[in-house]
Amino acid sequence: MTAPRAGCSALVLAGGAARRLGGRDKPAVVVGGTTLLDRVLAAVAGAERIVVVGPSRQLAALPEGGVRWCREDPPGGGPVAAIAAGLAAVATPFVAVLAADLPFLTGREIELLRRGAEEPAAHAAVLVDPGGRRQYLAAVWRTAQLRAALPADPVGRPVRGLFTDRVVTAVRADALACLDCDAPADVARARRWAGRLRPGTM
């Protein structure tokens, strides 16, 4: 598994009400014996700083350098408010912005996103599934560009709005890497795939 290189932090969004999961604590949902949050943290284990926006919780393994926890204001203010809160703790030139519900995301995808964001004209890079859908919460940004994209009032704003008028590199990935666990059917699918994948194949 490839880890993020120096100069890149990771911002993981692990709050919000999982309404489509019946209000369950989505980051704590277990897939393949590991919580969704722990799986995403493993993908960014080499980041210079890891910031998790959401309630502090027990982790299976603490990444080297630890994790910084923070909350959006107000709690439940939405993903852009969470990004704004977490970004205050980021000083690196690049930052990965990730949802905590991507069980098959790996360091390889993070590295490809980093390379995409490093392209001379790029402001950010975003993961795109085989059907052409952008996974806006699987992205790497130039930190200065993300700060500039944030609205004055981030509460309740959609993440896709951050990408308006930005130069974005599309990074193609397979459906598994882009799978997010928004609904019970997604969790069931992820668990089926986790059962088929041998350790070390991701």
Secondary structure, DSSP 8 states (H G I E B T S, - for coil): -----TTEEEEEE--S-BGGGTTB-GGG-EETTEEHHHHHHHHTTT-S-EEEES-----SS--TT--EEE--SSTT--HHHHHHHHHTT--SSEEEEEES--TT--HHHHHHHHHHHHSTT-SEEEEE-TTS-EEEEEEEEEHHHHHHHS-SS-TT--GGGGGTT--EEEEE--HHHH----SHHHHHHHHHHHHHS-TT--
